[in-house]
Amino acid sequence: MTAGYRVTERFLAAVHARDADAAAGCFAEDGTYANVPHAPVAGRAPVAALLRPILGRAERVRWELVTASYTDERAWLERVDRFWIDGREYSVACNGVAEVDPARELITGFRDYTDLAPWRALIAPVLAG
């Protein structure tokens, strides 16, 4: 198993547990997370703050891997991100790229690419309520 695999598995486990702080703990102190096209956030506390609203609102989260490729320095994850909110499932297709420091097994950069327009149309009314 590569460092890229090990750290992203820890990250996904924390996301599935809906634990924003544990997910952010998989990042280097100055690691970045970009939900493209938004500007990236840098640092563990901002990463946790970015993840906390959706992880906290959902009663269940599962980021299903469709295809994945790993090296020590990188993980590429084609996913379907699923969130159950008020008993209903909401999902969005996503591609994520994690840059990894293999010596520390920490994420130094994570970029998620998704078509935000359909996701916003689907989830905005739910999160506003």
N, CA, C and O atoms as a MOPAC input file, in Angstrom:
PM7 MOZYME 1SCF
protein

 N      0.83400 1    -1.19000 1     0.00000 1
 C      0.00000 1     0.00000 1     0.00000 1
 C      0.87500 1     1.25000 1     0.00000 1
 O      1.91800 1     1.29700 1     0.65300 1
 N      0.43700 1     2.24100 1    -0.73200 1
 C      1.19100 1     3.48500 1    -0.82300 1
 C      0.75100 1     4.47300 1     0.25100 1
 O     -0.30800 1     4.32400 1     0.86000 1
 N      1.58100 1     5.47500 1     0.46700 1
 C      1.22700 1     6.54400 1     1.40400 1
 C     -0.04300 1     7.25400 1     0.94700 1
 O     -0.88800 1     7.61200 1     1.76700 1
 N     -0.17700 1     7.45600 1    -0.37000 1
 C     -1.37800 1     8.09700 1    -0.89700 1
 C     -2.63500 1     7.32400 1    -0.55100 1
 O     -3.66400 1     7.90800 1    -0.21100 1
 N     -2.54500 1     6.01900 1    -0.63900 1
 C     -3.68300 1     5.17300 1    -0.28100 1
 C     -3.98700 1     5.27100 1     1.21100 1
 O     -5.13500 1     5.48900 1     1.60000 1
 N     -2.96900 1     5.11100 1     2.03900 1
 C     -3.18600 1     5.07800 1     3.48400 1
 C     -3.79300 1     6.37500 1     4.00400 1
 O     -4.73800 1     6.34100 1     4.79200 1
 N     -3.26800 1     7.50800 1     3.57800 1
 C     -3.78000 1     8.77000 1     4.11400 1
 C     -5.17600 1     9.07400 1     3.57700 1
 O     -6.01200 1     9.59700 1     4.31500 1
 N     -5.44600 1     8.76000 1     2.31400 1
 C     -6.79800 1     9.03400 1     1.81600 1
 C     -7.81500 1     8.07300 1     2.42000 1
 O     -8.97700 1     8.44300 1     2.59000 1
 N     -7.41100 1     6.86300 1     2.74600 1
 C     -8.32000 1     5.95200 1     3.44600 1
 C     -8.66900 1     6.50400 1     4.83600 1
 O     -9.82000 1     6.42100 1     5.26500 1
 N     -7.68000 1     7.06300 1     5.53600 1
 C     -7.95500 1     7.68900 1     6.84700 1
 C     -8.89300 1     8.87500 1     6.67200 1
 O     -9.82700 1     9.05700 1     7.45300 1
 N     -8.64100 1     9.68000 1     5.64400 1
 C     -9.48200 1    10.84200 1     5.37100 1
 C    -10.91900 1    10.40100 1     5.07700 1
 O    -11.86500 1    10.95200 1     5.64100 1
 N    -11.08300 1     9.41800 1     4.20500 1
 C    -12.42700 1     8.95100 1     3.86300 1
 C    -13.13100 1     8.35500 1     5.07900 1
 O    -14.33300 1     8.55700 1     5.24900 1
 N    -12.41400 1     7.63200 1     5.91800 1
 C    -13.01600 1     7.07800 1     7.13800 1
 C    -13.53500 1     8.19400 1     8.03700 1
 O    -14.61400 1     8.07100 1     8.61700 1
 N    -12.78000 1     9.27700 1     8.15600 1
 C    -13.22200 1    10.41100 1     8.97100 1
 C    -14.44500 1    11.08700 1     8.34400 1
 O    -15.37500 1    11.46800 1     9.05600 1
 N    -14.44800 1    11.23600 1     7.01900 1
 C    -15.61600 1    11.81000 1     6.33800 1
 C    -16.82800 1    10.92500 1     6.57300 1
 O    -17.90800 1    11.42600 1     6.88600 1
 N    -16.66300 1     9.61800 1     6.42700 1
 C    -17.78300 1     8.69900 1     6.63100 1
 C    -18.27600 1     8.72800 1     8.07400 1
 O    -19.45700 1     8.49700 1     8.33200 1
 N    -17.38300 1     9.00700 1     9.00900 1
 C    -17.76000 1     9.14000 1    10.42100 1
 C    -18.34200 1    10.51700 1    10.72700 1
 O    -18.77600 1    10.78600 1    11.84700 1
 N    -18.34300 1    11.39200 1     9.70300 1
 C    -18.84100 1    12.77600 1     9.81600 1
 C    -18.03400 1    13.57800 1    10.84900 1
 O    -18.58000 1    14.42000 1    11.56200 1
 N    -16.75100 1    13.30500 1    10.91200 1
 C    -15.85700 1    13.95300 1    11.86900 1
 C    -14.93700 1    14.92200 1    11.12600 1
 O    -13.87100 1    14.54000 1    10.64500 1
 N    -15.36800 1    16.18100 1    11.04100 1
 C    -14.61200 1    17.19300 1    10.29500 1
 C    -13.22800 1    17.40900 1    10.88600 1
 O    -12.27100 1    17.62900 1    10.14400 1
 N    -13.10400 1    17.35100 1    12.20700 1
 C    -11.80100 1    17.56600 1    12.83500 1
 C    -10.83600 1    16.42300 1    12.51000 1
 O     -9.66000 1    16.66600 1    12.23800 1
 N    -11.32000 1    15.19100 1    12.53600 1
 C    -10.45900 1    14.05400 1    12.18200 1
 C    -10.08100 1    14.10600 1    10.70600 1
 O     -8.94800 1    13.78200 1    10.34700 1
 N    -11.01100 1    14.50800 1     9.85000 1
 C    -10.69700 1    14.64500 1     8.42300 1
 C     -9.61700 1    15.69900 1     8.22500 1
 O     -8.67000 1    15.48800 1     7.46800 1
 N     -9.75600 1    16.82300 1     8.89700 1
 C     -8.75600 1    17.89200 1     8.79900 1
 C     -7.42700 1    17.45100 1     9.38800 1
 O     -6.37800 1    17.92900 1     8.95500 1
 N     -7.44500 1    16.55500 1    10.36000 1
 C     -6.22400 1    16.03100 1    10.95500 1
 C     -5.39900 1    15.19500 1     9.98200 1
 O     -4.23600 1    14.90300 1    10.25900 1
 N     -5.97500 1    14.80800 1     8.85800 1
 C     -5.24000 1    14.07600 1     7.81700 1
 C     -4.41500 1    15.01400 1     6.95200 1
 O     -3.65600 1    14.56100 1     6.09600 1
 N     -4.55600 1    16.32000 1     7.16500 1
 C     -3.85100 1    17.33500 1     6.38600 1
 C     -2.61200 1    17.81600 1     7.12800 1
 O     -2.56600 1    17.82400 1     8.35800 1
 N     -1.61000 1    18.21800 1     6.35400 1
 C     -0.46000 1    18.91300 1     6.93300 1
 C     -0.95900 1    20.22400 1     7.54300 1
 O     -2.03200 1    20.71000 1     7.18800 1
 N     -0.18300 1    20.78600 1     8.45200 1
 C     -0.58900 1    22.01500 1     9.12800 1
 C     -0.93700 1    23.13300 1     8.14700 1
 O     -1.82000 1    23.94600 1     8.42200 1
 N     -0.25800 1    23.17600 1     7.01900 1
 C     -0.52400 1    24.20800 1     6.00900 1
 C     -1.17500 1    23.61600 1     4.76200 1
 O     -1.17200 1    24.23800 1     3.70000 1
 N     -1.73300 1    22.41300 1     4.89300 1
 C     -2.37900 1    21.75600 1     3.75700 1
 C     -3.57400 1    22.54700 1     3.25500 1
 O     -4.22200 1    23.27300 1     4.00900 1
 N     -3.85200 1    22.39200 1     1.96500 1
 C     -4.95100 1    23.13900 1     1.35400 1
 C     -6.04500 1    22.19100 1     0.87500 1
 O     -5.79300 1    21.03700 1     0.53000 1
 N     -7.26100 1    22.71600 1     0.86700 1
 C     -8.40700 1    21.99900 1     0.32000 1
 C     -9.13200 1    22.97500 1    -0.59200 1
 O     -9.51700 1    24.06500 1    -0.16800 1
 N     -9.31500 1    22.58100 1    -1.84300 1
 C    -10.02200 1    23.42200 1    -2.81600 1
 C    -11.22800 1    22.67600 1    -3.33700 1
 O    -11.10200 1    21.59000 1    -3.90200 1
 N    -12.37400 1    23.24800 1    -3.15100 1
 C    -13.59200 1    22.75000 1    -3.77000 1
 C    -13.77500 1    23.58600 1    -5.03000 1
 O    -14.52900 1    24.55900 1    -5.04600 1
 N    -13.06900 1    23.18700 1    -6.08500 1
 C    -12.95600 1    23.95500 1    -7.31400 1
 C    -14.35600 1    24.20400 1    -7.87500 1
 O    -15.13800 1    23.25800 1    -7.97600 1
 N    -14.69700 1    25.42400 1    -8.23900 1
 C    -13.83700 1    26.54500 1    -8.60800 1
 C    -13.56700 1    27.53000 1    -7.47400 1
 O    -12.99400 1    28.59200 1    -7.71600 1
 N    -13.96500 1    27.20600 1    -6.23800 1
 C    -13.70800 1    28.11200 1    -5.12500 1
 C    -12.22500 1    28.14900 1    -4.78100 1
 O    -11.50100 1    27.18400 1    -5.02500 1
 N    -11.78700 1    29.23900 1    -4.22600 1
 C    -10.39800 1    29.36500 1    -3.77800 1
 C    -10.13500 1    28.35100 1    -2.67200 1
 O    -11.03600 1    28.04300 1    -1.89100 1
 N     -8.92900 1    27.83500 1    -2.59600 1
 C     -8.62000 1    26.86100 1    -1.54300 1
 C     -8.56700 1    27.51500 1    -0.16600 1
 O     -8.30300 1    28.70900 1    -0.02700 1
 N     -8.82900 1    26.68700 1     0.84500 1
 C     -8.58300 1    27.09400 1     2.22400 1
 C     -7.28900 1    26.41800 1     2.63900 1
 O     -6.94600 1    25.35800 1     2.11500 1
 N     -6.56900 1    27.01900 1     3.57300 1
 C     -5.27900 1    26.47800 1     4.00900 1
 C     -5.26700 1    26.33200 1     5.52200 1
 O     -5.63400 1    27.25400 1     6.25000 1
 N     -4.84600 1    25.17400 1     5.98200 1
 C     -4.73700 1    24.90900 1     7.41200 1
 C     -5.83100 1    23.97900 1     7.89000 1
 O     -6.90400 1    23.90000 1     7.29200 1
 N     -5.55300 1    23.28300 1     8.96500 1
 C     -6.49800 1    22.29000 1     9.47400 1
 C     -7.81800 1    22.89700 1     9.92200 1
 O     -8.88000 1    22.37300 1     9.58800 1
 N     -7.77000 1    23.99600 1    10.67300 1
 C     -9.02300 1    24.60500 1    11.15000 1
 C     -9.89800 1    25.06300 1     9.98300 1
 O    -11.10200 1    24.80600 1    10.00400 1
 N     -9.34900 1    25.72700 1     8.97000 1
 C    -10.19000 1    26.08100 1     7.82300 1
 C    -10.71600 1    24.86800 1     7.05200 1
 O    -11.84300 1    24.90000 1     6.55800 1
 N     -9.92900 1    23.81200 1     6.94200 1
 C    -10.41300 1    22.59700 1     6.27700 1
 C    -11.58700 1    22.02500 1     7.06900 1
 O    -12.61100 1    21.66600 1     6.48700 1
 N    -11.45000 1    21.93900 1     8.36800 1
 C    -12.54700 1    21.44100 1     9.20600 1
 C    -13.77800 1    22.33000 1     9.05600 1
 O    -14.89800 1    21.82800 1     8.96600 1
 N    -13.57600 1    23.64100 1     9.02800 1
 C    -14.69600 1    24.56900 1     8.87900 1
 C    -15.39100 1    24.40800 1     7.53000 1
 O    -16.60400 1    24.59200 1     7.42900 1
 N    -14.63100 1    24.06700 1     6.49800 1
 C    -15.20700 1    23.84700 1     5.17400 1
 C    -16.06800 1    22.57600 1     5.16400 1
 O    -17.13800 1    22.55800 1     4.55500 1
 N    -15.61200 1    21.53300 1     5.82600 1
 C    -16.31500 1    20.25900 1     5.82300 1
 C    -17.45800 1    20.17900 1     6.84200 1
 O    -18.43400 1    19.46100 1     6.62500 1
 N    -17.34000 1    20.90800 1     7.94000 1
 C    -18.26800 1    20.76300 1     9.06100 1
 C    -19.73800 1    20.98900 1     8.70400 1
 O    -20.57600 1    20.21400 1     9.16600 1
 N    -20.10600 1    22.00300 1     7.91200 1
 C    -21.54200 1    22.21400 1     7.66100 1
 C    -22.24200 1    21.01400 1     7.00900 1
 O    -23.31700 1    20.61600 1     7.45800 1
 N    -21.66200 1    20.44400 1     5.98100 1
 C    -22.32400 1    19.32900 1     5.30600 1
 C    -22.18800 1    18.03500 1     6.10300 1
 O    -23.12800 1    17.24100 1     6.15000 1
 N    -21.03400 1    17.80800 1     6.72900 1
 C    -20.88200 1    16.60100 1     7.53300 1
 C    -21.77600 1    16.65200 1     8.75700 1
 O    -22.32900 1    15.63300 1     9.17100 1
 N    -21.91900 1    17.83500 1     9.33900 1
 C    -22.76400 1    17.98400 1    10.51600 1
 C    -24.24900 1    17.90000 1    10.20600 1
 O    -25.03100 1    17.43800 1    11.03600 1
 N    -24.63900 1    18.33700 1     9.03100 1
 C    -26.06600 1    18.33500 1     8.65200 1
 C    -26.53500 1    16.94300 1     8.23600 1
 O    -27.69700 1    16.59700 1     8.44700 1
 N    -25.66000 1    16.15500 1     7.65800 1
 C    -26.03100 1    14.82500 1     7.17800 1
 C    -26.07300 1    13.82800 1     8.32500 1
 O    -25.24900 1    13.88500 1     9.23800 1
 N    -27.03200 1    12.91900 1     8.27300 1
 C    -27.03300 1    11.85000 1     9.27100 1
 C    -26.17200 1    10.67400 1     8.83700 1
 O    -25.82300 1     9.81300 1     9.64400 1
 N    -25.83200 1    10.64700 1     7.55300 1
 C    -24.94300 1     9.61400 1     7.02800 1
 C    -24.21600 1    10.18200 1     5.81800 1
 O    -24.78900 1    10.95300 1     5.04900 1
 N    -22.93700 1     9.79500 1     5.64900 1
 C    -22.13600 1    10.24400 1     4.51400 1
 C    -21.37000 1     9.04400 1     3.98400 1
 O    -20.81700 1     8.25300 1     4.74800 1
 N    -21.34600 1     8.92400 1     2.67400 1
 C    -20.54000 1     7.87400 1     2.03900 1
 C    -19.98600 1     8.43100 1     0.73100 1
 O    -20.75100 1     8.76500 1    -0.17400 1
 N    -18.66800 1     8.53100 1     0.62700 1
 C    -18.02200 1     8.93600 1    -0.61400 1
 C    -17.57900 1     7.65000 1    -1.29600 1
 O    -16.53800 1     7.08100 1    -0.97000 1
 N    -18.38900 1     7.20800 1    -2.24500 1
 C    -18.18400 1     5.93900 1    -2.93300 1
 C    -17.12500 1     6.09000 1    -4.01700 1
 O    -17.26200 1     6.92700 1    -4.91000 1
 N    -16.08000 1     5.29300 1    -3.94300 1
 C    -15.03900 1     5.32000 1    -4.95900 1
 C    -15.50100 1     4.53800 1    -6.18300 1
 O    -15.91700 1     3.38300 1    -6.08700 1
 N    -15.41500 1     5.19200 1    -7.32500 1
 C    -15.72800 1     4.55700 1    -8.60000 1
 C    -14.43700 1     4.02100 1    -9.20700 1
 O    -14.36500 1     2.86500 1    -9.62500 1
 N    -13.42200 1     4.87700 1    -9.24900 1
 C    -12.10000 1     4.52500 1    -9.73400 1
 C    -11.08900 1     5.25600 1    -8.86700 1
 O    -11.31100 1     6.40400 1    -8.48400 1
 N     -9.98700 1     4.60300 1    -8.55700 1
 C     -8.95900 1     5.25500 1    -7.75100 1
 C     -7.58000 1     4.82000 1    -8.24000 1
 O     -7.39200 1     3.69800 1    -8.71000 1
 N     -6.62800 1     5.73500 1    -8.11700 1
 C     -5.24900 1     5.46000 1    -8.47700 1
 C     -4.36100 1     6.12000 1    -7.42800 1
 O     -4.59800 1     7.26200 1    -7.03400 1
 N     -3.33600 1     5.39200 1    -6.97800 1
 C     -2.51300 1     5.87100 1    -5.88100 1
 C     -1.02200 1     5.75700 1    -6.19400 1
 O     -0.57900 1     4.80300 1    -6.83500 1
 N     -0.26800 1     6.73500 1    -5.73600 1
 C      1.18200 1     6.63700 1    -5.62900 1
 C      1.50700 1     7.10600 1    -4.22000 1
 O      0.60500 1     7.45800 1    -3.46000 1
 N      2.77800 1     7.11600 1    -3.86500 1
 C      3.13500 1     7.64700 1    -2.55100 1
 C      2.81100 1     9.13300 1    -2.43800 1
 O      2.47200 1     9.60600 1    -1.35300 1
 N      2.90800 1     9.86200 1    -3.51800 1
 C      2.74000 1    11.32400 1    -3.48600 1
 C      1.36000 1    11.81500 1    -3.91100 1
 O      1.08200 1    13.00900 1    -3.80400 1
 N      0.48000 1    10.91800 1    -4.39600 1
 C     -0.78200 1    11.40400 1    -4.95400 1
 C     -1.84400 1    10.30000 1    -4.91400 1
 O     -1.55000 1     9.10900 1    -5.01400 1
 N     -3.08700 1    10.75200 1    -4.76400 1
 C     -4.24100 1     9.86600 1    -4.92000 1
 C     -5.23300 1    10.57000 1    -5.82700 1
 O     -5.51800 1    11.75500 1    -5.65300 1
 N     -5.75400 1     9.83500 1    -6.79300 1
 C     -6.77300 1    10.34800 1    -7.68900 1
 C     -8.01900 1     9.53100 1    -7.43600 1
 O     -8.00400 1     8.30700 1    -7.56500 1
 N     -9.12200 1    10.21700 1    -7.06800 1
 C    -10.32800 1     9.52600 1    -6.63500 1
 C    -11.53300 1     9.99100 1    -7.43800 1
 O    -11.99100 1    11.12300 1    -7.27800 1
 N    -12.04100 1     9.13400 1    -8.28800 1
 C    -13.31800 1     9.39000 1    -8.95400 1
 C    -14.39100 1     8.86300 1    -8.01000 1
 O    -14.36400 1     7.69500 1    -7.62100 1
 N    -15.34700 1     9.73700 1    -7.64000 1
 C    -16.27500 1     9.37900 1    -6.57500 1
 C    -17.71400 1     9.74800 1    -6.92700 1
 O    -17.98700 1    10.53900 1    -7.82900 1
 N    -18.60900 1     9.13900 1    -6.17500 1
 C    -19.97400 1     9.63400 1    -6.04400 1
 C    -20.12700 1     9.93300 1    -4.56000 1
 O    -20.10900 1     9.02400 1    -3.73000 1
 N    -20.27500 1    11.20600 1    -4.23400 1
 C    -20.41100 1    11.62600 1    -2.84400 1
 C    -21.89100 1    11.59200 1    -2.47500 1
 O    -22.71900 1    12.25900 1    -3.09500 1
 N    -22.20100 1    10.80900 1    -1.46300 1
 C    -23.59800 1    10.61400 1    -1.04800 1
 C    -23.78800 1    11.14600 1     0.37000 1
 O    -22.99600 1    10.87200 1     1.27200 1
 N    -24.85100 1    11.90700 1     0.53600 1
 C    -25.20400 1    12.49600 1     1.82500 1
 C    -26.66700 1    12.18000 1     2.09300 1
 O    -27.51800 1    12.41100 1     1.23300 1
 N    -26.96600 1    11.65800 1     3.26800 1
 C    -28.34800 1    11.41500 1     3.65600 1
 C    -28.73800 1    12.50700 1     4.64400 1
 O    -28.14200 1    12.64400 1     5.71200 1
 N    -29.74000 1    13.27300 1     4.26700 1
 C    -30.21800 1    14.39200 1     5.07600 1
 C    -31.72700 1    14.25000 1     5.21100 1
 O    -32.43800 1    14.12600 1     4.21300 1
 N    -32.21100 1    14.26700 1     6.44100 1
 C    -33.64400 1    14.09400 1     6.71500 1
 C    -34.18700 1    12.84300 1     6.03200 1
 O    -35.30600 1    12.83500 1     5.51800 1
 N    -33.37200 1    11.78100 1     6.03500 1
 C    -33.79700 1    10.50900 1     5.50000 1
 C    -33.75200 1    10.38300 1     3.98500 1
 O    -34.13000 1     9.34600 1     3.44100 1
 N    -33.30000 1    11.41200 1     3.30500 1
 C    -33.24400 1    11.38400 1     1.83600 1
 C    -31.78800 1    11.45700 1     1.36900 1
 O    -30.97600 1    12.18500 1     1.94000 1
 N    -31.47200 1    10.69000 1     0.31900 1
 C    -30.11100 1    10.68400 1    -0.21000 1
 C    -29.93500 1    11.76800 1    -1.27100 1
 O    -30.77600 1    11.94900 1    -2.15200 1
 N    -28.81600 1    12.48000 1    -1.15500 1
 C    -28.40100 1    13.47700 1    -2.14600 1
 C    -27.00600 1    13.06400 1    -2.60000 1
 O    -26.14400 1    12.76800 1    -1.77300 1
 N    -26.78100 1    13.04500 1    -3.91800 1
 C    -25.47300 1    12.61300 1    -4.39600 1
 C    -24.96700 1    13.53700 1    -5.48600 1
 O    -25.73000 1    14.20900 1    -6.17900 1
 N    -23.63500 1    13.54200 1    -5.60900 1
 C    -22.96900 1    14.36100 1    -6.61800 1
 C    -21.72500 1    13.61100 1    -7.09000 1
 O    -20.98700 1    13.04100 1    -6.28500 1
 N    -21.50200 1    13.62000 1    -8.40800 1
 C    -20.28200 1    13.03300 1    -8.96100 1
 C    -19.12300 1    13.99200 1    -8.71200 1
 O    -19.28000 1    15.20800 1    -8.81700 1
 N    -17.97100 1    13.44000 1    -8.38500 1
 C    -16.83200 1    14.26900 1    -8.00600 1
 C    -15.52700 1    13.56800 1    -8.39100 1
 O    -15.44100 1    12.34000 1    -8.37700 1
 N    -14.53500 1    14.35200 1    -8.72800 1
 C    -13.17500 1    13.84500 1    -8.91300 1
 C    -12.28000 1    14.58900 1    -7.93300 1
 O    -12.30000 1    15.81900 1    -7.87800 1
 N    -11.51200 1    13.85900 1    -7.17500 1
 C    -10.62200 1    14.46800 1    -6.20200 1
 C     -9.18400 1    14.05700 1    -6.44800 1
 O     -8.90000 1    12.92000 1    -6.82200 1
 N     -8.28400 1    15.00000 1    -6.23100 1
 C     -6.84900 1    14.74000 1    -6.33500 1
 C     -6.21500 1    15.16600 1    -5.01300 1
 O     -6.32400 1    16.32100 1    -4.60200 1
 N     -5.56000 1    14.22700 1    -4.36200 1
 C     -4.86900 1    14.51900 1    -3.10800 1
 C     -3.36700 1    14.47600 1    -3.35000 1
 O     -2.83700 1    13.49900 1    -3.87800 1
 N     -2.69500 1    15.54400 1    -2.95900 1
 C     -1.22700 1    15.58800 1    -2.96100 1
 C     -0.79100 1    15.18700 1    -1.56500 1
 O     -1.34100 1    15.66900 1    -0.57500 1
 N      0.20400 1    14.29700 1    -1.48200 1
 C      0.55800 1    13.69200 1    -0.20100 1
 C      2.03900 1    13.86000 1     0.09000 1
 O      2.87900 1    13.72300 1    -0.80000 1
 N      2.34800 1    14.15800 1     1.34200 1
 C      3.72600 1    14.10100 1     1.83400 1
 C      3.91900 1    12.67000 1     2.33700 1
 O      3.41000 1    12.32000 1     3.40200 1
 N      4.64200 1    11.84400 1     1.59100 1
 C      4.73600 1    10.42700 1     1.96800 1
 C      5.48700 1    10.18900 1     3.26900 1
 O      5.21400 1     9.20400 1     3.95500 1
 N      6.41900 1    11.05400 1     3.62600 1
 C      7.18100 1    10.84800 1     4.86100 1
 C      6.28400 1    11.00000 1     6.08300 1
 O      6.41800 1    10.25500 1     7.05300 1
 N      5.37800 1    11.95700 1     6.03700 1
 C      4.47600 1    12.20900 1     7.17300 1
 C      3.10500 1    11.57600 1     6.98300 1
 O      2.29900 1    11.54000 1     7.91200 1
 N      2.84100 1    11.07500 1     5.77200 1
 C      1.52400 1    10.54600 1     5.42800 1
 C      0.43500 1    11.53800 1     5.78700 1
 O     -0.51800 1    11.22200 1     6.50000 1
 N      0.60700 1    12.76300 1     5.26500 1
 C     -0.36500 1    13.83300 1     5.43700 1
 C     -0.68900 1    14.42800 1     4.07300 1
 O      0.16100 1    14.47000 1     3.18300 1
 N     -1.90800 1    14.88000 1     3.92400 1
 C     -2.33700 1    15.53400 1     2.69300 1
 C     -1.81000 1    16.95800 1     2.69800 1
 O     -2.02800 1    17.70500 1     3.65100 1
 N     -1.11800 1    17.33000 1     1.63300 1
 C     -0.62100 1    18.71300 1     1.52100 1
 C     -1.52500 1    19.55500 1     0.63300 1
 O     -1.49900 1    20.78400 1     0.71000 1
 N     -2.31300 1    18.91800 1    -0.19700 1
 C     -3.26800 1    19.61600 1    -1.04000 1
 C     -4.33100 1    18.65500 1    -1.52500 1
 O     -4.03700 1    17.52000 1    -1.89900 1
 N     -5.56000 1    19.11400 1    -1.51600 1
 C     -6.67600 1    18.28900 1    -1.98700 1
 C     -7.54500 1    19.16300 1    -2.86500 1
 O     -7.97200 1    20.23900 1    -2.44700 1
 N     -7.81100 1    18.70800 1    -4.08600 1
 C     -8.66400 1    19.45300 1    -5.00700 1
 C     -9.83000 1    18.57300 1    -5.41200 1
 O     -9.63500 1    17.46800 1    -5.91800 1
 N    -11.03900 1    19.06000 1    -5.18900 1
 C    -12.24700 1    18.36900 1    -5.62500 1
 C    -12.84300 1    19.11200 1    -6.79900 1
 O    -12.98700 1    20.33400 1    -6.76700 1
 N    -13.18800 1    18.36700 1    -7.83800 1
 C    -13.78600 1    18.93200 1    -9.04000 1
 C    -15.17600 1    18.34300 1    -9.22000 1
 O    -15.33600 1    17.12400 1    -9.29000 1
 N    -16.17500 1    19.20300 1    -9.29200 1
 C    -17.54600 1    18.77400 1    -9.50100 1
 C    -18.30700 1    19.87900 1   -10.21600 1
 O    -17.87900 1    21.03300 1   -10.21100 1
 N    -19.40600 1    19.53900 1   -10.81500 1
 C    -20.27300 1    20.54300 1   -11.42200 1
 C    -21.15600 1    21.08300 1   -10.30700 1
 O    -22.12800 1    20.44400 1    -9.90300 1
 N    -20.81100 1    22.25600 1    -9.81900 1
 C    -21.48900 1    22.80000 1    -8.64400 1
 C    -22.91500 1    23.26200 1    -8.91000 1
 O    -23.72100 1    23.27300 1    -7.98000 1
 N    -23.25700 1    23.63800 1   -10.11300 1
 C    -24.60100 1    24.16600 1   -10.38100 1
 C    -25.69500 1    23.15100 1   -10.03000 1
 O    -26.60700 1    23.49400 1    -9.27800 1
 N    -25.64200 1    21.91800 1   -10.54300 1
 C    -26.69200 1    20.96500 1   -10.16200 1
 C    -26.67300 1    20.62900 1    -8.67400 1
 O    -27.72500 1    20.43800 1    -8.06500 1
 N    -25.47400 1    20.55600 1    -8.08800 1
 C    -25.37200 1    20.26000 1    -6.65100 1
 C    -26.00500 1    21.37100 1    -5.83700 1
 O    -26.76900 1    21.09600 1    -4.91200 1
 N    -25.70800 1    22.61400 1    -6.15800 1
 C    -26.30300 1    23.74900 1    -5.43000 1
 C    -27.81900 1    23.75600 1    -5.57800 1
 O    -28.53100 1    23.99200 1    -4.60300 1
 N    -28.32000 1    23.50200 1    -6.77800 1
 C    -29.76600 1    23.48400 1    -6.99700 1
 C    -30.42900 1    22.38400 1    -6.15500 1
 O    -31.53800 1    22.56100 1    -5.65200 1
 N    -29.74900 1    21.27000 1    -6.01100 1
 C    -30.27400 1    20.14900 1    -5.25900 1
 C    -30.21000 1    20.37200 1    -3.75700 1
 O    -31.17900 1    20.10600 1    -3.04500 1
 N    -29.07000 1    20.86200 1    -3.27100 1
 C    -28.81700 1    20.87100 1    -1.83000 1
 C    -29.11200 1    22.20200 1    -1.14700 1
 O    -29.38300 1    22.21700 1     0.05400 1
 N    -29.07000 1    23.30400 1    -1.86000 1
 C    -29.26700 1    24.62800 1    -1.23000 1
 C    -30.56800 1    24.72100 1    -0.45000 1
 O    -30.55000 1    25.20100 1     0.68400 1
 N    -31.69900 1    24.28600 1    -1.00000 1
 C    -32.94400 1    24.37800 1    -0.21000 1
 C    -32.89800 1    23.53200 1     1.06200 1
 O    -33.50400 1    23.89500 1     2.06900 1
 N    -32.18800 1    22.41500 1     1.02100 1
 C    -32.09900 1    21.53200 1     2.17700 1
 C    -31.26100 1    22.17300 1     3.27500 1
 O    -31.62900 1    22.14600 1     4.44900 1
 N    -30.13400 1    22.74800 1     2.88100 1
 C    -29.23700 1    23.34900 1     3.87600 1
 C    -29.80800 1    24.64800 1     4.43400 1
 O    -29.46900 1    25.03800 1     5.55100 1
 N    -30.66600 1    25.32000 1     3.67600 1
 C    -31.27500 1    26.56500 1     4.15200 1
 C    -32.34600 1    26.30300 1     5.19900 1
 O    -32.65000 1    27.16700 1     6.02300 1
 N    -32.92000 1    25.09500 1     5.15800 1
 C    -34.05000 1    24.77400 1     6.05100 1
 C    -33.65900 1    24.34000 1     7.40200 1
 O    -34.52200 1    24.04700 1     8.23000 1

